[in-house]
């Protein structure tokens, strides 16, 4: 096969090993993936894995660590190279992770589809990884094997109901299916049935819409209010779930391929080879043309969760005037401005934004078309793109990556006490908190008349717009108190609580509160971050005497 973008010839692979463009013939309809119409179809179930329950075991490496390193003391950040974007990919030092992968912390776990029998969970802040075998998972070229649905992970295999080990019943079946496609809504998913039809389901398993198989049409991607279908000529159509009809995929626009979809935002290209990427709101807004002649490729475009940024692997003319350089770029979708740029080695690239859209991770997997090239993990967190050598993770093949937040703690906080436990308990720690999370803490109030139970909640780096709601109640549920805090390092207030007084002082660069529980009993405290405007960490300390 010869790449039309750069002329490179290769024997295998869907993407060019030199520039990353698709190498399938552009004048022929895209082949139907075998997973959509297998001759022998064994029903499967998509497993929705609740990571809050699964990650504790998945990423607990034991005494030796998941990658053979024994964690002792704080992370050794000197072992990690994060070269500037001007460095060449081969400059990345092949050093095993000896602590945090990136020096400023990510609060992220990266799940890596190993292309064979399972996934590798890589805790980017601990630098530990662990392979988890998924029964029934096998090698194959299905477009989607691993996906994020909200804050959760979807795994779908043919012939098996699969969940990550240690889920402890936290797995929900979305439906019997032979595969799945991402929907425009990040809380929904299109699943394929045995007859070739498609059903749009929610994270809770509810059905939104369904579509029977249409001979001659292949489903390729969810779209706002519908599903993108490709006919035998390669033309894209949209099944409109409201009108139950087939219409032009994007109105007057006639995309050759669709790169990514997030809610109403769509990134597409009208030509292949693609020299300009179009991004627009499907509601009718005029498209923004992104790029100045660089080559974009299908499957190498990732819109951020808010649709305000897009990451892409592009091919540019080589610095010596020959060949093609491969680069990872992040653009602002409203203007096409390049926010970051870095060279990446040859090989397939798999990317994932974090749930909050503040970080993008790209895994560059060295392939047969790029012998000797290192596997590299790239990260963009608002400034330059950082590159680290990823060979120490030990993944021989990669078919996808999904970035998920480290699990929030739901239930009794580690080190806390319950009413049935001792009369004294001291504990402190940090919890990642994400918008919509609730951290529940059980506080023991020993018998006696003196009040000195205390709870301190600090939000590192919280701005003046941050709001946290803290509520407390006795175990019998009869006495309740609630107060809301509103930020700034100089924030000070006294809040009267039923039966006592709460005091709060600012602790730059944190703000927080010190609470005194006035009555005996077992207090249950809920810290709600529903109104957080950013990702923060709750620092919780008990002082029970």
C-alpha positions as CSV (number, residue, x, y, z in Angstrom):
1,X,0.0,0.0,0.0
2,X,1.2,3.5,-0.9
3,X,0.4,6.5,1.2
4,X,-1.1,9.3,-0.9
5,X,0.0,11.9,1.6
6,X,3.8,11.3,1.5
7,X,4.4,8.4,-1.0
8,X,5.6,6.0,1.7
9,X,5.1,2.3,0.8
10,X,4.3,-0.3,3.4
11,X,2.9,-3.8,3.6
12,X,0.6,-3.6,6.7
13,X,-1.1,-1.2,9.0
14,X,-4.1,1.2,8.6
15,X,-2.0,4.3,9.0
16,X,1.2,5.4,7.3
17,X,4.3,4.6,9.3
18,X,5.9,7.8,8.2
19,X,3.2,10.5,8.3
20,X,0.3,8.8,10.0
21,X,-2.2,9.2,7.2
22,X,-4.7,6.4,6.4
23,X,-3.3,4.1,3.7
24,X,-6.5,2.4,2.6
25,X,-7.4,3.3,-1.0
26,X,-9.5,6.5,-1.0
27,X,-11.5,5.6,-4.0
28,X,-13.0,2.4,-2.5
29,X,-15.6,2.2,0.3
30,X,-14.2,1.5,3.7
31,X,-14.3,-2.2,4.5
32,X,-16.8,-3.4,7.0
33,X,-15.1,-4.4,10.2
34,X,-15.5,-8.1,11.0
35,X,-17.0,-7.4,14.4
36,X,-20.1,-5.8,12.9
37,X,-21.2,-8.8,10.8
38,X,-19.4,-11.9,12.0
39,X,-20.5,-15.2,10.3
40,X,-20.9,-16.8,13.7
41,X,-22.2,-14.4,16.2
42,X,-21.9,-15.1,19.9
43,X,-23.8,-12.5,22.0
44,X,-21.6,-10.5,24.3
45,X,-22.2,-8.0,27.0
46,X,-20.6,-4.6,27.5
47,X,-19.3,-4.3,31.0
48,X,-19.6,-0.9,32.7
49,X,-17.0,-0.9,35.4
50,X,-17.3,1.3,38.4
51,X,-13.7,2.3,39.0
52,X,-14.3,3.7,42.5
53,X,-14.7,0.0,43.5
54,X,-12.3,-1.6,41.1
55,X,-9.2,0.6,41.3
56,X,-8.3,-0.1,44.8
57,X,-7.3,-3.7,43.9
58,X,-6.3,-3.0,40.4
59,X,-3.6,-0.5,41.2
60,X,-2.5,-1.9,44.6
61,X,0.9,-3.3,43.5
62,X,1.6,-5.0,46.8
63,X,5.0,-4.8,48.6
64,X,7.1,-5.0,45.4
65,X,5.1,-2.5,43.3
66,X,3.3,-3.2,40.1
67,X,6.5,-2.7,38.0
68,X,9.0,-4.2,40.3
69,X,9.9,-1.0,42.1
70,X,9.6,-0.8,45.8
71,X,8.0,2.5,46.7
72,X,9.9,4.1,49.6
73,X,9.4,7.7,50.7
74,X,8.5,10.5,48.3
75,X,8.7,9.9,44.5
76,X,12.1,10.3,42.9
77,X,11.3,12.9,40.3
78,X,14.9,13.0,39.1
79,X,14.4,9.7,37.3
80,X,11.8,11.2,34.9
81,X,12.9,13.1,31.8
82,X,10.4,15.7,30.6
83,X,12.2,17.4,27.7
84,X,11.1,20.6,26.1
85,X,8.9,20.4,23.0
86,X,11.9,21.2,20.8
87,X,13.6,17.9,21.8
88,X,13.6,15.0,19.3
89,X,11.6,11.9,20.4
90,X,14.7,9.8,20.7
91,X,16.0,12.2,23.4
92,X,13.6,10.8,26.0
93,X,15.6,8.8,28.5
94,X,14.5,5.1,28.7
95,X,14.4,5.1,32.5
96,X,12.0,3.0,34.6
97,X,9.5,5.0,36.5
98,X,10.8,5.5,40.1
99,X,7.9,7.6,41.4
100,X,5.6,10.1,39.6
101,X,5.7,9.9,35.9
102,X,5.3,13.7,35.6
103,X,6.7,16.0,38.2
104,X,3.7,18.1,39.0
105,X,1.1,15.4,39.5
106,X,-1.8,14.3,37.3
107,X,-4.4,12.8,39.6
108,X,-4.9,10.3,36.7
109,X,-4.8,6.6,36.1
110,X,-4.2,5.6,32.5
111,X,-5.8,2.4,31.3
112,X,-3.9,0.9,28.3
113,X,-5.5,-1.8,26.1
114,X,-2.8,-4.3,25.5
115,X,-4.3,-5.5,22.3
116,X,-4.5,-9.0,23.5
117,X,-6.0,-10.3,26.8
118,X,-6.5,-7.3,29.1
119,X,-5.5,-3.9,30.2
120,X,-2.6,-2.3,32.0
121,X,-3.5,0.3,34.7
122,X,-0.8,2.9,35.1
123,X,-1.0,5.2,38.1
124,X,0.8,8.2,36.8
125,X,1.4,9.8,40.2
126,X,2.7,6.6,41.9
127,X,4.6,5.4,38.8
128,X,3.2,1.9,39.3
129,X,1.4,-0.3,36.8
130,X,-0.4,-3.6,36.8
131,X,-1.7,-5.9,34.1
132,X,-5.2,-7.3,34.5
133,X,-6.3,-10.1,32.3
134,X,-9.9,-9.9,31.0
135,X,-11.4,-13.3,30.4
136,X,-12.4,-13.6,26.7
137,X,-10.4,-10.6,25.5
138,X,-8.4,-11.4,22.5
139,X,-6.3,-9.8,19.8
140,X,-8.3,-8.1,17.0
141,X,-8.7,-4.9,15.1
142,X,-12.0,-3.7,16.4
143,X,-12.2,0.1,16.3
144,X,-13.3,0.4,19.9
145,X,-12.4,-2.1,22.7
146,X,-12.1,0.3,25.6
147,X,-14.0,3.5,26.2
148,X,-14.9,6.0,28.9
149,X,-18.5,6.6,29.8
150,X,-18.6,9.6,32.2
151,X,-16.2,8.7,35.0
152,X,-16.4,5.0,34.2
153,X,-14.8,2.4,31.9
154,X,-16.6,0.4,29.3
155,X,-15.1,-3.0,28.2
156,X,-16.7,-5.1,25.5
157,X,-15.6,-8.5,24.3
158,X,-17.3,-11.0,22.0
159,X,-18.7,-14.1,23.7
160,X,-18.1,-13.1,27.3
161,X,-19.4,-10.8,30.0
162,X,-16.3,-9.1,31.2
163,X,-15.5,-6.9,34.2
164,X,-12.2,-5.8,35.7
165,X,-11.3,-8.0,38.6
166,X,-12.0,-6.6,42.0
167,X,-15.1,-4.8,40.9
168,X,-17.0,-6.3,43.8
169,X,-20.4,-6.2,42.1
170,X,-19.8,-2.7,40.7
171,X,-20.3,-3.9,37.1
172,X,-23.5,-3.2,35.2
173,X,-24.4,-4.7,31.9
174,X,-25.4,-2.2,29.2
175,X,-26.9,-4.8,26.9
176,X,-26.1,-7.9,24.9
177,X,-24.0,-6.6,22.0
178,X,-21.3,-7.5,19.5
179,X,-19.5,-4.1,19.8
180,X,-20.0,-0.5,20.5
181,X,-19.5,3.0,19.1
182,X,-19.0,6.3,21.0
183,X,-22.1,8.6,21.1
184,X,-22.0,12.4,21.0
185,X,-23.2,12.5,24.6
186,X,-20.3,11.3,26.8
187,X,-23.0,9.7,29.1
188,X,-24.3,7.5,26.2
189,X,-23.1,4.7,24.0
190,X,-24.3,3.0,20.8
191,X,-24.2,-0.8,21.1
192,X,-24.5,-3.3,18.2
193,X,-26.9,-6.2,18.3
194,X,-26.6,-9.6,16.6
195,X,-28.8,-8.6,13.7
196,X,-26.6,-5.6,12.8
197,X,-28.8,-3.0,14.4
198,X,-27.8,-0.3,16.9
199,X,-29.2,0.8,20.2
200,X,-28.3,4.1,22.0
201,X,-28.1,3.4,25.8
202,X,-27.3,5.5,28.8
203,X,-24.7,4.9,31.5
204,X,-27.5,3.4,33.7
205,X,-28.5,1.0,31.0
206,X,-31.6,2.8,29.8
207,X,-32.5,2.9,26.1
208,X,-32.7,6.2,24.2
209,X,-33.2,5.1,20.6
210,X,-32.7,2.1,18.3
211,X,-32.0,1.5,14.6
212,X,-32.4,-1.6,12.6
213,X,-29.7,-2.8,10.3
214,X,-29.7,-1.0,6.9
215,X,-28.2,-3.1,4.1
216,X,-25.3,-1.3,2.4
217,X,-24.6,1.1,5.3
218,X,-21.9,0.8,8.0
219,X,-22.2,2.6,11.3
220,X,-19.0,4.6,12.0
221,X,-19.6,7.1,14.8
222,X,-22.3,8.7,17.0
223,X,-23.4,12.2,16.0
224,X,-25.5,14.8,17.7
225,X,-29.1,13.6,17.5
226,X,-28.0,10.5,15.6
227,X,-25.6,8.0,14.2
228,X,-23.1,8.4,11.3
229,X,-23.4,5.8,8.6
230,X,-21.2,5.2,5.6
231,X,-22.6,3.9,2.3
232,X,-20.8,1.7,-0.3
233,X,-19.5,4.8,-2.1
234,X,-17.9,6.2,1.1
235,X,-20.4,8.9,1.6
236,X,-21.5,9.7,5.1
237,X,-25.1,10.0,6.3
238,X,-26.7,10.7,9.6
239,X,-29.6,8.7,11.0
240,X,-31.7,11.3,12.8
241,X,-33.2,9.6,15.9
242,X,-35.9,12.3,16.2
243,X,-37.2,12.1,12.6
244,X,-36.3,8.4,12.0
245,X,-34.8,9.3,8.6
246,X,-31.4,9.4,6.9
247,X,-30.1,12.8,6.1
248,X,-26.8,14.4,5.0
249,X,-24.2,13.8,7.7
250,X,-23.6,17.5,8.5
251,X,-26.1,19.3,6.4
252,X,-24.4,20.9,3.4
253,X,-21.0,19.7,4.6
254,X,-19.9,16.4,3.1
255,X,-17.2,15.0,5.3
256,X,-14.8,12.3,4.0
257,X,-14.3,11.2,7.5
258,X,-15.2,12.2,11.0
259,X,-12.4,12.7,13.5
260,X,-14.2,13.1,16.8
261,X,-17.5,14.2,18.3
262,X,-18.2,15.8,21.7
263,X,-21.8,16.8,22.4
264,X,-22.7,19.2,19.5
265,X,-19.1,19.7,18.5
266,X,-17.8,17.8,15.4
267,X,-14.3,17.6,13.9
268,X,-14.2,16.3,10.3
269,X,-12.3,16.5,7.1
270,X,-13.8,16.8,3.6
271,X,-10.8,15.3,1.8
272,X,-8.3,12.5,2.1
273,X,-5.5,13.3,2.2
274,X,-6.7,16.0,4.7
275,X,-4.8,19.3,4.8
276,X,-7.3,21.2,6.9
277,X,-9.5,20.0,9.7
278,X,-12.9,21.5,10.1
279,X,-14.5,22.0,13.6
280,X,-18.0,23.3,14.1
281,X,-21.1,23.1,16.2
282,X,-23.6,20.7,14.5
283,X,-26.4,23.2,15.2
284,X,-25.3,25.3,12.2
285,X,-22.4,27.4,13.3
286,X,-19.8,28.2,10.6
287,X,-16.9,25.8,10.7
288,X,-13.4,26.8,11.8
289,X,-10.6,25.6,9.5
290,X,-7.7,24.3,11.5
291,X,-4.2,23.8,10.1
292,X,-2.1,25.4,7.5
293,X,-1.3,22.5,5.2
294,X,-0.2,19.8,7.6
295,X,-1.7,16.4,7.1
296,X,-4.5,15.2,9.4
297,X,-5.5,11.5,9.7
298,X,-8.7,9.7,10.7
299,X,-8.4,8.2,14.1
300,X,-5.7,10.7,15.1
301,X,-8.0,13.6,16.3
302,X,-9.3,14.1,19.8
303,X,-11.7,16.9,20.9
304,X,-11.6,18.0,24.5
305,X,-14.7,17.3,26.7
306,X,-15.8,20.9,26.4
307,X,-15.0,21.0,22.6
308,X,-12.8,24.1,23.1
309,X,-9.5,22.4,22.2
310,X,-8.5,19.6,19.9
311,X,-5.4,17.4,19.9
312,X,-4.2,15.9,16.7
313,X,-1.2,14.0,15.2
314,X,-0.1,15.8,12.0
315,X,2.4,15.3,9.3
316,X,4.6,18.3,8.3
317,X,7.4,18.6,5.7
318,X,10.7,17.3,7.1
319,X,13.2,19.7,8.4
320,X,15.8,18.6,5.8
321,X,13.3,19.2,3.0
322,X,12.6,15.5,2.6
323,X,10.1,13.1,4.2
324,X,7.5,14.0,6.7
325,X,7.9,14.9,10.4
326,X,5.2,13.7,12.8
327,X,4.1,16.1,15.4
328,X,1.5,16.2,18.2
329,X,-0.4,19.5,18.3
330,X,-3.1,21.0,20.5
331,X,-5.3,23.7,18.8
332,X,-7.9,26.1,20.1
333,X,-11.0,25.2,18.2
334,X,-12.5,28.7,18.2
335,X,-9.6,30.2,16.3
336,X,-7.3,27.4,15.0
337,X,-4.5,28.7,17.2
338,X,-1.7,26.2,17.9
339,X,-1.4,26.0,21.7
340,X,1.3,23.4,21.9
341,X,3.5,21.4,19.5
342,X,6.0,18.6,19.9
343,X,7.7,16.0,17.6
344,X,6.6,12.4,18.2
345,X,8.3,9.2,16.9
346,X,6.8,6.9,14.2
347,X,4.1,4.5,15.3
348,X,0.4,4.5,16.0
349,X,-0.9,7.1,18.5
350,X,-3.7,6.6,20.9
351,X,-5.0,9.6,22.9
352,X,-7.4,10.5,25.7
353,X,-8.4,13.7,27.5
354,X,-9.0,13.7,31.2
355,X,-12.6,14.0,32.3
356,X,-12.2,17.7,33.2
357,X,-10.4,18.6,30.0
358,X,-7.3,20.0,31.7
359,X,-4.9,17.4,30.4
360,X,-4.4,15.3,27.2
361,X,-2.4,12.1,27.1
362,X,-1.1,10.5,23.9
363,X,0.6,7.1,23.8
364,X,2.9,6.7,20.8
365,X,3.3,3.0,20.2
366,X,6.3,1.9,18.2
367,X,5.0,-0.5,15.5
368,X,6.4,-2.8,12.8
369,X,6.5,0.2,10.5
370,X,8.9,2.0,12.8
371,X,11.5,-0.5,14.1
372,X,13.7,0.8,16.9
373,X,11.4,3.7,17.8
374,X,10.6,4.1,21.5
375,X,7.1,4.0,22.9
376,X,6.5,7.5,24.3
377,X,3.9,8.9,26.6
378,X,3.0,12.6,25.8
379,X,1.2,14.9,28.1
380,X,-0.3,18.4,27.6
381,X,-1.5,20.3,30.7
382,X,-1.9,23.8,29.5
383,X,1.6,24.8,28.5
384,X,4.2,22.7,26.6
385,X,3.9,19.0,25.7
386,X,6.0,16.8,27.9
387,X,7.4,13.5,26.6
388,X,8.6,10.5,28.7
389,X,9.8,7.1,27.6
390,X,7.1,4.5,28.3
391,X,9.0,1.3,27.5
392,X,9.3,0.4,31.2
393,X,5.5,-0.1,31.4
394,X,6.2,-3.3,29.4
395,X,3.2,-3.3,27.0
396,X,4.1,-5.1,23.8
397,X,1.1,-3.9,21.9
398,X,-1.4,-1.0,22.4
399,X,-4.9,-0.7,20.9
400,X,-6.2,2.3,23.0
401,X,-5.8,4.3,26.1
402,X,-8.4,5.9,28.5
403,X,-7.5,8.5,31.1
404,X,-9.6,8.4,34.3
405,X,-9.4,10.2,37.6
406,X,-7.9,8.5,40.5
407,X,-10.7,7.0,42.5
408,X,-12.5,9.2,45.0
409,X,-13.2,7.6,48.3
410,X,-16.9,6.8,48.9
411,X,-17.8,5.3,52.3
412,X,-15.7,5.6,55.5
413,X,-12.5,7.5,55.0
414,X,-9.3,5.5,55.6
415,X,-8.3,5.8,59.2
416,X,-11.6,7.1,60.3
417,X,-13.6,5.5,63.1
418,X,-17.1,4.2,63.5
419,X,-19.3,4.2,66.6
420,X,-18.4,0.7,67.4
421,X,-14.7,1.3,67.4
422,X,-12.3,2.8,70.0
423,X,-12.9,6.0,71.9
424,X,-10.0,7.7,70.2
425,X,-9.0,7.9,66.5
426,X,-6.5,10.1,64.7
427,X,-6.3,10.2,61.0
428,X,-5.4,12.5,58.2
429,X,-5.0,12.3,54.5
430,X,-5.8,13.7,51.0
431,X,-8.5,12.8,48.7
432,X,-8.9,13.9,45.0
433,X,-12.3,15.6,44.6
434,X,-14.0,16.1,41.3
435,X,-17.1,18.0,40.4
436,X,-20.1,16.1,41.6
437,X,-18.2,13.9,44.0
438,X,-19.2,13.4,47.6
439,X,-16.7,12.3,50.2
440,X,-18.4,10.7,53.2
441,X,-16.6,10.6,56.5
442,X,-17.7,8.9,59.7
443,X,-16.6,10.6,62.9
444,X,-16.6,9.0,66.2
445,X,-17.8,11.2,69.1
446,X,-16.7,9.4,72.3
447,X,-18.9,9.6,75.3
448,X,-18.5,12.6,77.7
449,X,-19.6,16.2,77.9
450,X,-16.5,17.9,76.4
451,X,-16.9,18.7,72.7
452,X,-13.5,18.7,71.0
453,X,-14.2,16.6,67.9
454,X,-12.7,18.5,64.9
455,X,-12.8,18.3,61.2
456,X,-10.6,20.4,59.0
457,X,-11.2,20.6,55.2
458,X,-8.6,22.4,53.1
459,X,-8.7,23.0,49.3
460,X,-5.1,23.5,48.0
461,X,-5.1,26.3,45.3
462,X,-8.8,26.9,45.5
463,X,-9.8,30.2,44.0
464,X,-12.4,32.7,45.2
465,X,-15.1,31.0,43.0
466,X,-14.8,27.6,44.7
467,X,-17.8,26.6,46.8
468,X,-18.0,23.6,49.0
469,X,-21.0,22.4,51.0
470,X,-20.3,20.5,54.2
471,X,-23.2,18.8,56.1
472,X,-23.1,16.9,59.3
473,X,-25.6,14.8,61.0
474,X,-25.8,12.4,63.9
475,X,-26.1,8.7,63.1
476,X,-29.8,8.7,64.1
477,X,-30.4,11.3,61.4
478,X,-32.3,13.7,63.7
479,X,-29.8,16.5,64.2
480,X,-28.4,18.1,61.1
481,X,-26.3,21.1,60.2
482,X,-25.1,22.4,56.9
483,X,-22.9,25.3,55.8
484,X,-21.4,26.5,52.6
485,X,-18.0,28.0,52.2
486,X,-16.9,30.5,49.6
487,X,-13.2,30.9,48.8
488,X,-10.2,33.1,49.1
489,X,-7.1,32.7,51.2
490,X,-8.2,35.6,53.4
491,X,-11.7,34.1,54.0
492,X,-12.7,34.1,57.7
493,X,-16.1,33.6,59.3
494,X,-17.9,32.1,62.2
495,X,-20.8,29.9,61.4
496,X,-23.3,29.1,64.1
497,X,-24.3,25.4,64.1
498,X,-27.2,24.0,66.0
499,X,-25.9,23.5,69.5
500,X,-22.4,25.0,69.0
501,X,-20.1,27.2,66.9
502,X,-17.9,26.4,63.9
503,X,-14.9,28.5,63.2
504,X,-13.0,28.8,60.0
505,X,-9.7,30.5,59.1
506,X,-7.7,30.8,55.9
507,X,-4.4,29.0,55.6
508,X,-2.6,30.3,52.5
509,X,-2.4,28.9,49.9
510,X,-5.3,26.9,51.2
511,X,-8.6,27.8,52.7
512,X,-10.4,25.6,55.1
513,X,-12.5,25.2,58.2
514,X,-12.1,23.8,61.7
515,X,-15.3,22.3,63.0
516,X,-16.2,21.5,66.6
517,X,-19.0,19.0,67.0
518,X,-21.0,20.0,70.1
519,X,-22.9,16.8,71.0
520,X,-22.0,13.3,71.8
521,X,-22.8,10.7,69.2
522,X,-21.5,9.3,65.9
523,X,-21.4,12.2,63.4
524,X,-21.5,11.4,59.7
525,X,-20.1,14.2,57.6
526,X,-20.6,14.7,53.9
527,X,-18.3,17.0,51.9
528,X,-20.0,17.8,48.6
529,X,-18.0,19.3,45.7
530,X,-21.0,19.7,43.4
531,X,-20.2,23.4,42.8
532,X,-16.5,23.1,42.4
533,X,-15.3,25.0,39.3
534,X,-12.0,23.1,39.2
535,X,-10.4,19.9,40.2
536,X,-9.0,20.1,43.7
537,X,-7.9,17.9,46.6
538,X,-9.7,17.7,49.9
539,X,-7.3,17.4,52.8
540,X,-9.1,15.9,55.7
541,X,-7.8,15.6,59.2
542,X,-9.5,14.1,62.3
543,X,-8.5,15.1,65.8
544,X,-10.7,13.1,68.2
545,X,-9.7,13.2,71.9
